[in-house]
Amino acid sequence: MEFDKDLLSIQHVRDLVRKAKKAQEVFAGFSFEKIDRILSAVTSACMQNAEKLAKMAVSETGFGVWQDKVLKNKLGSAITYNYIRNLKTIGIIRENKEQGLIEIGVPMGVVAAIIPSTNPTSTVMYKVLISLKAGNGIVISPHPGAKECIIQTYRIINEAAKGAGAPEGLIGCIEYPTLEATKTLMEHRDVGVILATGGEAMVHAAYSSGNPAIGVGPGNGPAFIERSADIEVAVKHIFESKTFDNGTICASEQSIVTEECVEHKVEEQIKRAGGYFLSEEESQKVGTLLLRPNGTMNPAIVGKSAQKIAEMAGISVPPEARVLLSRQTTVGKSNPYSREKLCPVLGYYVEKDWKSACERCIQILENEGVGHTMTIHTKNEDIVKEFALHKPVSRLLVNTPGALGGVGATTNLSPALTLGCGAVGKSATSDNISPENLINIRRVAYGMRELDDIRDRPVPASPELYGSVSREQIEQITQAVLKRLGALTE
C-alpha cells in the first residue's frame, strides 16, 4: 500500500513533537552538570565529524568551500559550546535581595528549528546546542536541498546526546521534508518557539504560524572604507569575508563604499588582492545572472567562486580573480549589485565624503538588508559613533571581516548562525540568537512598600522635570495664573 507523502510527513511531525514534548518535560529537571555532559558529548561528536559533514554539505548543495564549512562546523559546535557552557539559563538565574526580586529561567518547551541549505550542518549543531542549553527539546526541519547532510548531522548528534543521558525523543528531525511537514511543525500547538533561518517567505510563514517565532531577514551589508582606514588591511578583511565559503554567510559584505580622496588607493589595493573590476558589458552579463526574472536572487550563483560565476555569465576573467566588482552609482530593486549576493560579487560605490557615504550606505540597507549588518573600516572613532547612531543595522562591525565578525568568530558577539534584524528588519530581536533568547523569565517580586506609603510619600521635586525653572519660579507662575483666572471670573 502506498501512502501520500504529505500525509506521511504530517503524521511524522506530530509524532516527533509529541515525543520531544514528553522528553523535554523530563530534561528540564536535569541538573546543570547533567545537561553540560550532554552538551559536551554533542560538541565532541560534531568536532569529530566536522570534516566529513562539511564535505557532505558541499557535495549535496553545491554551495561553498568544504574547508570553510569545517570552520563553520567548529563555530556551530565547539565555539558555541565554550561561549554558552557557563550561562545560567534554567532555575534561579539572578537574585537581588535589596530590590526583592528573583529571576527564574523557564524553558520554552519544544523549539521548531528551520535549517537553511547555505549553512546546513553548522546550523543544526548550533541550534541543538542553544536549545538544549535552554532546557528545550528540538525538532529539526531540513531544507530539501540539504536533506541528507542535515539528517546525517542530526543522527550523529542524537546518538551522542542519548549516549550521555538525554531522554529518547528530545532531539527530533523530519526525515520526510515537505512544505506541509514544515507548516505542520510551525503551527503545532505544542511548539514553544520557532527558530527560523532561511528565505523571506519561510521567515514570514514562521511569523504567521500563530506560534512565537524568532526569524531573520536577508543581509545586504555595505562595507565603508573611510579615508583614515588602513586600506590594505581593510581590503584584506573584505576579501577574506567575501570569499569565505564563497560568500554564503548573510553578514558578508555586499558592496564597498569609499571616498573620492582615497578612491585610487582603494582600487589599487583591490586589484592587488585579486579583485577584478567588470567592464560595463561584463557587468550587464553578470548582473543578468545574479537575479531571476521575478527579481529574487538566482540560487545558481549561491556559494559559487568568482571563476565559476564568470564562466556561467560567459565572460573571461584572469585566473587570479577572487572577487568580481562592478562600479555603480544607483541603488534599487532592479540593480542586482545593490542587492544581496551570496557569492564573491560586490557593488562598488565612490562618494564625495563620509557624509555622502553614510547616506549611500543607508540607501543600500533600505533597499534590502535593513536591520542586519554592515562594516566600517576607519581609525576615526567619531565617525564610528556617527554611523552607530544613524545606520539601521543591528550589528555595526569595525575593522573586521563582516562574515566572521557578524557570527562572533572575530568579535566578542555571541557565536551565532541566526542573526536577528530588530524591529526595523521585521525581526523579534536584534540579538545574535543565544540560549537566553530561548527561555522565558519568571519573576518573583516581594512587596517592598504599602499603599499608605505610596499615598503619603511626597514626590520630590526634580530639576529634570522642570528644566532650568526653580521651585520659586513655578510658585510665582502658579500664583499669577490663579490671579488671572480670578479676574476673568469676576
Buried (B, 14 or more C-beta within 10 A) or exposed (E): EEEEEBEBBBBBBBEBBBBBBBBBEBBBEBEEEBBBBBBBBBBBBBBEBBBBBBBBBBEBBBBBBBEBBBBBBBBBBBBBBEBBBEBBBBEEBEEEEEEEBBBBBBBBBBBBBBBBBBBBBBBBBBBBBBBBBBBBBBBBBBBEBBBBBBBBBBEBBBBBBBEBEBBEBBBBBBBBBBEBBBBBBBBBEBBBBBBBBBBBEBBBBBBEBEBBBBBBBBBBBBBBBBBBBBBEEBBBBBBBBBBBBBBBBBBBBBBBBBBEEBBEBBBEBBBEBBBBBBEEEBBEBBBEBBBEEEEEBBBBBBBBBBBBBBEBBEBEBEEEBBBBBBBBEEBEEEBBBBBBBBBBBBBBBBBEEBEBBBEBBBBBBEBBBBBBBBBBBBEBEEBBEBBEEEBBBBBBBBBBBBBBBBBBBBBEBBBBBBBBBBEBBBBBBBBBBBBBBBBBEEEEEEEEEEEEEEEEEEEEEEEEEEEEEEEEEEEEEEEEEEEEEEEEEE
